[in-house]
Amino acid sequence: MHALARAAGFAGVQVHAAHGFLLSQFLSPLFNRRDDAYGGSITGRRRLLLEVIQAVRDAVGPAFPVAVKLNASDQLEGGLDQEDALEVVKSLDSQPIDLIDISGGTYFPGARSASDTGTAAGSPYFLAFARRARRHTTLPLMLTGGFKTLSQARSAVDEGSVDIVGLARALAIEPELPRHWQQGQSAGPTFPRFDTPPEGGITAWYTMRLTQLAEDRDDESPGSLEQALTDYEARDQTRTLAWCRHFYSTPG
Ligand SMILES: Cc1cc2nc3c(=O)[nH]c(=O)nc-3n(C[C@H](O)[C@H](O)[C@H](O)COP(=O)(O)O)c2cc1C
């Protein structure tokens, strides 16, 4: 898969070990109940990640950028906590990778999802963890989650905690934002304010916003959260039908 990405012209690959996906589940004591070499203490729970990294490196060769996305915490009771996450950072330091991207949260019900939190003023979510991680690795560190202004991004980099700042929702609102910031326009994007968001509404809103960007409809807005949720669910239903028709239809 990663070698395919390189052949397809991508400039690098990221091993996703965050947000509740498979490798993140292995890291998490909440999900990983194994009693073999891949479970138990963090030494066991991180084993699969380290093996995957080596396999990816072997597949893409020594010069191709490989990043690892890691949760500072699952934000789930009994999940991966910051102490264990720091142990993972320490072990990543000697791995053949080029970047650690710090994130957090999972998509599991009951967990606070980083992308479904309100967008009122606040600070980057995992900066305190990044500061601790900085002391345990010389690898370039990236931090994603909660950055809304140039001054937040600049201060995280200037204080030496991170080398790169990741932006998701800010870019969905204003895809040209990094260029604006580079050109000295320090204004951030205007984030929509959602007072009593329905569950999943904010992520649906941003998902529909990404759809607009993909369809070159940048100047439009997804409208209200309720409208975005309705559109999102309708689209999902259409897709589900298409998938079912494609994968479950019997020939003839
Ligand atoms: C609509 C939407 C889709 C997302 N999809 C992904 C994804 O596929 N993989 C991923 O690692 N993170 C995904 N995220 C999470 C973002 O990468 C990021 O961690 C999160 O939005 C917090 O960063 P921000 O405050 O800059 O938005 C998504 C976020 C949003 C809003």
Ligand as a Chemical Component Dictionary entry (heavy atoms), coordinates in Angstrom:
data_LIG
# 
_chem_comp.id                   LIG 
_chem_comp.type                 NON-POLYMER 
_chem_comp.pdbx_formal_charge   0 
_chem_comp.three_letter_code    LIG 
# 
loop_
_chem_comp_atom.comp_id 
_chem_comp_atom.atom_id 
_chem_comp_atom.alt_atom_id 
_chem_comp_atom.type_symbol 
_chem_comp_atom.charge 
_chem_comp_atom.model_Cartn_x 
_chem_comp_atom.model_Cartn_y 
_chem_comp_atom.model_Cartn_z 
_chem_comp_atom.pdbx_ordinal 
LIG C1  C1  C 0 -14.569 16.579 8.356  1  
LIG C2  C2  C 0 -13.345 16.040 9.024  2  
LIG C3  C3  C 0 -12.762 14.857 8.561  3  
LIG C4  C4  C 0 -11.623 14.346 9.167  4  
LIG N1  N1  N 0 -11.060 13.206 8.685  5  
LIG C5  C5  C 0 -9.902  12.754 9.215  6  
LIG C6  C6  C 0 -9.260  11.621 8.668  7  
LIG O1  O1  O 0 -9.725  11.008 7.705  8  
LIG N2  N2  N 0 -8.093  11.206 9.244  9  
LIG C7  C7  C 0 -7.551  11.865 10.304 10 
LIG O2  O2  O 0 -6.502  11.458 10.778 11 
LIG N3  N3  N 0 -8.146  12.932 10.852 12 
LIG C8  C8  C 0 -9.296  13.399 10.339 13 
LIG N4  N4  N 0 -9.896  14.494 10.884 14 
LIG C9  C9  C 0 -9.332  15.093 12.110 15 
LIG C10 C10 C 0 -8.367  16.193 11.772 16 
LIG O3  O3  O 0 -7.216  15.652 11.137 17 
LIG C11 C11 C 0 -7.891  16.921 13.043 18 
LIG O4  O4  O 0 -7.218  16.024 13.890 19 
LIG C12 C12 C 0 -9.009  17.552 13.848 20 
LIG O5  O5  O 0 -9.977  18.155 13.004 21 
LIG C13 C13 C 0 -8.456  18.607 14.816 22 
LIG O6  O6  O 0 -7.687  19.556 14.108 23 
LIG P1  P1  P 0 -8.290  21.034 13.785 24 
LIG O7  O7  O 0 -8.559  21.671 15.129 25 
LIG O8  O8  O 0 -7.203  21.731 13.016 26 
LIG O9  O9  O 0 -9.532  20.849 13.018 27 
LIG C14 C14 C 0 -11.041 15.016 10.290 28 
LIG C15 C15 C 0 -11.619 16.205 10.735 29 
LIG C16 C16 C 0 -12.761 16.714 10.112 30 
LIG C17 C17 C 0 -13.356 17.996 10.644 31 
# 
loop_
_chem_comp_bond.comp_id 
_chem_comp_bond.atom_id_1 
_chem_comp_bond.atom_id_2 
_chem_comp_bond.value_order 
_chem_comp_bond.pdbx_ordinal 
LIG C1  C2  SING 1  
LIG C2  C3  SING 2  
LIG C2  C16 DOUB 3  
LIG C3  C4  DOUB 4  
LIG C4  N1  SING 5  
LIG C4  C14 SING 6  
LIG N1  C5  DOUB 7  
LIG C5  C6  SING 8  
LIG C5  C8  SING 9  
LIG C6  O1  DOUB 10 
LIG C6  N2  SING 11 
LIG N2  C7  SING 12 
LIG C7  O2  DOUB 13 
LIG C7  N3  SING 14 
LIG N3  C8  DOUB 15 
LIG C8  N4  SING 16 
LIG N4  C9  SING 17 
LIG N4  C14 SING 18 
LIG C9  C10 SING 19 
LIG C10 O3  SING 20 
LIG C10 C11 SING 21 
LIG C11 O4  SING 22 
LIG C11 C12 SING 23 
LIG C12 O5  SING 24 
LIG C12 C13 SING 25 
LIG C13 O6  SING 26 
LIG O6  P1  SING 27 
LIG P1  O7  DOUB 28 
LIG P1  O8  SING 29 
LIG P1  O9  SING 30 
LIG C14 C15 DOUB 31 
LIG C15 C16 SING 32 
LIG C16 C17 SING 33 
# 
